[in-house]
């Protein structure tokens, strides 16, 4: 990596890859699945991840603002997840100034998103629709590959 922006973009592509794997082919009722009576549903968690990347974009632009969007049906929430990643990645790829330290973006939105993607993967297993494991260290993750169709897993194992 040449600079922190490239590292951030790689981290965003990693979120897209892992998140794409966690949400792909989820059963229709999965959006409403929750581990317990006081926990968030899978749809609420995924919506929160979208909120995290909307927030990260405002931080990068120097106009930090949080917005809690609430959850919708599963497919629109999945679409929003990838759209917020693409918007953030496009800003990182631009010549616009980064008005927030890269480290703050990693320790905040990006790290939180990876935690929540793990929660979604665990909820998939609890809901009877597990995500197949793979070595993420060998995954084909590339800067700029953040769209819904672009984040398909490539190296799975039994």
C-alpha positions in Angstrom: 0.0 0.0 0.0 1.3 3.4 -0.9 -0.7 5.4 1.7 -3.4 5.4 4.3 -6.2 6.0 1.8 -5.3 2.8 -0.1 -5.3 0.9 3.2 -8.7 2.4 4.0 -10.0 1.4 0.6 -8.6 -2.2 1.1 -10.4 -2.3 4.5 -13.7 -1.2 2.9 -13.3 -3.9 0.2 -12.7 -6.4 3.0 -16.0 -5.2 4.7 -17.7 -5.7 1.3 -16.3 -9.1 0.8 -17.0 -10.4 4.3 -20.4 -8.6 4.5 -21.4 -9.9 1.1 -20.7 -13.4 2.1 -22.7 -13.0 5.4 -25.8 -11.6 3.6 -25.7 -13.6 0.4 -28.6 -16.1 0.0 -30.0 -15.4 3.4 -33.6 -16.8 3.7 -36.4 -14.2 3.4 -37.3 -14.3 7.1 -33.7 -13.7 8.2 -34.1 -10.0 8.4 -36.3 -10.4 11.5 -34.2 -13.1 13.2 -32.7 -12.2 16.6 -30.6 -14.2 19.0 -32.7 -13.1 22.0 -35.6 -10.9 23.1 -33.4 -7.8 23.7 -30.9 -8.2 20.8 -31.1 -6.5 17.4 -32.5 -8.3 14.4 -30.2 -9.2 11.6 -31.9 -6.5 9.5 -31.3 -3.9 12.3 -27.6 -4.9 12.5 -27.2 -4.6 8.7 -29.0 -1.2 8.7 -26.6 -0.1 11.5 -23.6 -1.0 9.3 -25.1 1.2 6.6 -25.4 4.0 9.1 -21.7 3.5 10.1 -20.5 4.1 6.6 -22.8 7.1 6.1 -21.2 8.4 9.3 -17.7 7.6 8.1 -18.3 9.5 4.9 -19.4 12.6 6.9 -16.3 12.3 9.0 -14.1 12.0 5.9 -15.7 15.2 4.6 -15.2 17.0 7.9 -19.0 17.5 8.6 -19.5 14.6 11.0 -23.2 13.7 11.5 -24.9 10.5 12.7 -28.2 9.4 11.3 -30.1 6.3 12.5 -31.9 5.1 9.4 -33.9 2.3 11.0 -34.4 -1.0 9.1 -36.3 -1.9 6.0 -36.9 -5.2 4.3 -33.8 -7.3 3.7 -33.1 -6.7 0.1 -33.3 -2.9 0.3 -31.1 -3.0 3.4 -28.5 -5.2 1.6 -28.6 -2.8 -1.3 -28.0 0.1 1.0 -25.1 -1.7 2.7 -23.3 -1.9 -0.6 -24.3 1.6 -1.7 -22.9 3.2 1.5 -19.6 1.2 1.0 -19.4 2.4 -2.6 -20.1 6.0 -1.6 -17.4 5.9 1.0 -14.9 4.2 -1.3 -15.6 6.7 -4.1 -14.8 9.5 -1.7 -11.6 7.8 -0.6 -10.6 7.3 -4.3 -11.2 11.0 -5.1 -8.8 13.9 -4.7 -11.0 15.4 -2.0 -9.2 16.0 1.3 -9.6 13.4 4.1 -10.7 15.6 7.0 -10.5 12.8 9.6 -7.5 10.8 10.6 -7.5 7.4 8.8 -6.9 5.7 12.2 -10.1 7.2 13.5 -12.0 5.8 10.6 -10.5 2.3 11.1 -11.1 2.2 14.9 -14.6 3.5 14.5 -16.8 2.6 11.6 -14.6 0.0 9.9 -13.9 -2.0 13.0 -17.4 -1.7 14.2 -18.7 -2.9 10.9 -16.5 -6.0 10.9 -17.7 -6.9 14.4 -21.3 -6.6 13.2 -20.7 -8.7 10.1 -19.4 -11.4 12.5 -22.7 -11.1 14.4 -24.7 -11.5 11.2 -22.7 -14.6 10.3 -23.3 -16.0 13.7 -27.1 -15.2 13.4 -27.1 -17.1 10.0 -25.8 -20.2 11.8 -28.3 -19.8 14.6 -31.1 -19.4 12.1 -30.1 -22.7 10.4 -28.6 -21.1 7.3 -24.8 -21.1 8.0 -22.2 -19.3 5.9 -19.4 -21.6 4.7 -16.0 -20.9 6.1 -13.0 -19.9 4.2 -9.5 -18.5 4.7 -10.0 -14.7 4.5 -6.2 -14.3 4.3 -6.4 -16.0 0.9 -9.6 -14.3 -0.3 -9.6 -12.3 -3.5 -10.1 -8.9 -2.1 -9.3 -5.9 -4.2 -9.4 -2.1 -3.7 -12.5 -0.7 -5.3 -14.4 -4.0 -5.4 -17.3 -3.0 -3.1 -20.5 -3.6 -5.1 -23.0 -6.3 -4.4 -22.1 -8.4 -7.4 -18.3 -7.7 -7.1 -17.9 -9.1 -3.6 -18.7 -12.7 -4.3 -16.5 -15.2 -2.4 -14.0 -17.0 -4.4 -12.1 -19.4 -2.1 -14.3 -21.5 0.0 -13.6 -24.9 1.5 -15.7 -27.7 2.9 
